[in-house]
Amino acid sequence: MTIAEIMNVNVQTVRPGTPAANARERMQAKKIHHLVVEEHDAVVGVVSARDLGRAARRGREPKKLTVADFMTSGVVTAEPDTSLHRAANLMRGHSIGCLVVIDEGRAVGIVTVADVLDHVGRTRRQRADRPAPPDLHFRVPHKKQHRTGGAW
């Protein structure tokens, strides 16, 4: 399977000079977590909701700052014919949440960790020899064991 089969082709882009507050509002309105930063039809970076949120928590005023202040400029890209396994390894190896899919020098799609996990969940549910696992859209209560007295 290739990433062309699961990528989102509606790539949302911004320019580096876009105010960070506008980028954050756009992410919230579109319910997305990544924007591709383009300048003159070339990908120059990626900005995530986490990047913008981190700046807001540190007390920086996002209304005065631009996307260029928060974007990651070392964009990891892949081609549409890249295997899903290779794409997952790229994301894990670089500790990133998305891959920008480039074809002939232009951004044609984006693949996120959520896209990969959704595909894995669908694949497991389709196996006939096993009972279907529950959907991935539920929350399991977390029971964290606290360390006391040097023992778990």
C-alpha positions as CSV (number, residue, x, y, z in Angstrom):
1,M,0.0,0.0,0.0
2,T,1.2,3.5,-0.8
3,I,0.6,6.8,0.9
4,A,-1.2,8.1,-2.2
5,E,-4.1,5.8,-1.1
6,I,-4.5,7.4,2.4
7,M,-3.2,10.9,2.0
8,N,-5.4,14.0,2.4
9,V,-5.3,15.9,-0.9
10,N,-6.9,19.0,0.5
11,V,-3.6,20.5,1.7
12,Q,-4.1,23.7,3.6
13,T,-1.3,26.2,3.0
14,V,-0.2,29.5,4.4
15,R,2.5,32.0,3.7
16,P,5.4,32.6,6.1
17,G,4.1,36.2,6.8
18,T,0.7,35.1,7.9
19,P,-0.1,36.2,11.5
20,A,0.1,33.2,13.8
21,A,-3.4,34.0,15.3
22,N,-4.9,33.7,11.8
23,A,-3.2,30.3,11.3
24,R,-4.5,29.1,14.6
25,E,-8.0,30.2,13.8
26,R,-7.9,28.5,10.4
27,M,-6.7,25.2,12.0
28,Q,-9.6,25.4,14.5
29,A,-12.2,26.2,11.8
30,K,-11.0,23.4,9.5
31,K,-10.4,21.0,12.4
32,I,-6.8,20.2,11.3
33,H,-3.5,20.1,13.1
34,H,-1.0,21.0,10.4
35,L,-0.6,23.7,7.9
36,V,2.0,23.6,5.1
37,V,3.9,26.8,4.7
38,E,4.5,27.7,1.0
39,E,6.3,30.6,-0.6
40,H,6.3,31.0,-4.4
41,D,4.8,27.5,-4.8
42,A,7.7,25.9,-2.9
43,V,7.2,24.2,0.5
44,V,9.4,26.0,3.1
45,G,7.9,24.7,6.3
46,V,5.2,23.1,8.4
47,V,3.4,24.6,11.4
48,S,1.4,22.5,13.8
49,A,-1.3,23.4,16.3
50,R,1.1,22.2,19.0
51,D,3.7,24.7,17.9
52,L,1.3,27.6,18.1
53,G,-0.2,26.4,21.4
54,R,3.2,26.0,23.0
55,A,4.0,29.7,22.2
56,A,0.7,30.8,23.7
57,R,1.4,28.9,27.0
58,R,4.8,30.6,27.2
59,G,3.2,34.0,27.2
60,R,4.2,35.1,23.7
61,E,1.5,37.1,22.0
62,P,0.6,35.2,18.8
63,K,-1.2,38.3,17.3
64,K,2.1,40.0,16.9
65,L,4.0,37.0,15.6
66,T,3.9,35.3,12.2
67,V,3.9,31.7,11.0
68,A,7.6,32.0,10.2
69,D,8.3,32.4,13.9
70,F,6.8,29.0,14.7
71,M,7.2,26.8,11.6
72,T,9.6,23.9,11.3
73,S,11.7,24.6,8.2
74,G,13.3,21.2,7.8
75,V,10.3,19.6,6.2
76,V,10.3,15.8,5.8
77,T,8.7,14.9,2.5
78,A,7.7,11.8,0.6
79,E,6.5,10.9,-2.9
80,P,3.0,9.5,-3.6
81,D,4.4,6.0,-4.3
82,T,6.2,5.8,-1.0
83,S,5.0,2.7,0.9
84,L,2.9,3.1,4.1
85,H,5.5,1.2,6.1
86,R,8.3,3.6,4.9
87,A,6.2,6.6,5.7
88,A,5.5,5.4,9.2
89,N,9.2,4.8,9.7
90,L,10.0,8.3,8.5
91,M,7.5,9.8,10.9
92,R,8.7,7.7,13.8
93,G,12.4,8.3,13.0
94,H,12.1,12.0,12.7
95,S,9.5,12.3,15.6
96,I,7.1,14.2,13.5
97,G,3.3,14.2,13.1
98,C,3.0,14.5,9.4
99,L,4.7,14.0,6.0
100,V,4.1,16.4,3.1
101,V,3.6,14.5,-0.1
102,I,5.5,16.1,-3.0
103,D,5.0,15.4,-6.7
104,E,7.0,17.3,-9.3
105,G,8.0,19.9,-6.7
106,R,4.5,20.7,-5.5
107,A,2.6,19.7,-2.4
108,V,-0.1,17.3,-3.5
109,G,-1.1,15.8,-0.1
110,I,-0.4,15.3,3.5
111,V,-0.2,12.2,5.6
112,T,-0.5,12.4,9.4
113,V,0.0,9.9,12.2
114,A,-3.8,9.8,12.6
115,D,-4.1,8.7,8.9
116,V,-1.7,5.9,9.4
117,L,-3.5,4.8,12.6
118,D,-6.9,4.9,11.0
119,H,-5.6,2.7,8.2
120,V,-4.2,0.2,10.7
121,G,-7.5,0.2,12.6
122,R,-9.4,-0.5,9.4
123,T,-7.1,-3.3,8.4
124,R,-7.4,-5.1,11.7
125,R,-11.2,-4.9,11.6
126,Q,-11.3,-6.4,8.1
127,R,-9.6,-9.7,9.0
128,A,-12.1,-12.5,9.0
129,D,-10.1,-14.9,11.2
130,R,-10.3,-12.6,14.2
131,P,-13.2,-10.9,16.0
132,A,-13.3,-7.2,15.2
133,P,-11.6,-5.0,17.8
134,P,-13.6,-2.0,19.2
135,D,-13.4,1.2,17.3
136,L,-10.6,3.5,18.0
137,H,-12.9,6.4,18.9
138,F,-13.2,5.8,22.7
139,R,-11.3,6.8,25.7
140,V,-9.9,4.3,28.1
141,P,-9.5,5.5,31.7
142,H,-5.9,5.8,32.6
143,K,-4.8,4.2,35.8
144,K,-1.4,5.6,36.5
145,Q,0.6,3.8,39.2
146,H,2.5,6.4,41.3
147,R,5.8,5.6,42.7
148,T,5.9,5.5,46.5
149,G,8.8,4.5,48.7
150,G,11.0,3.4,45.9
151,A,8.5,0.7,44.7
152,W,5.9,0.7,41.9
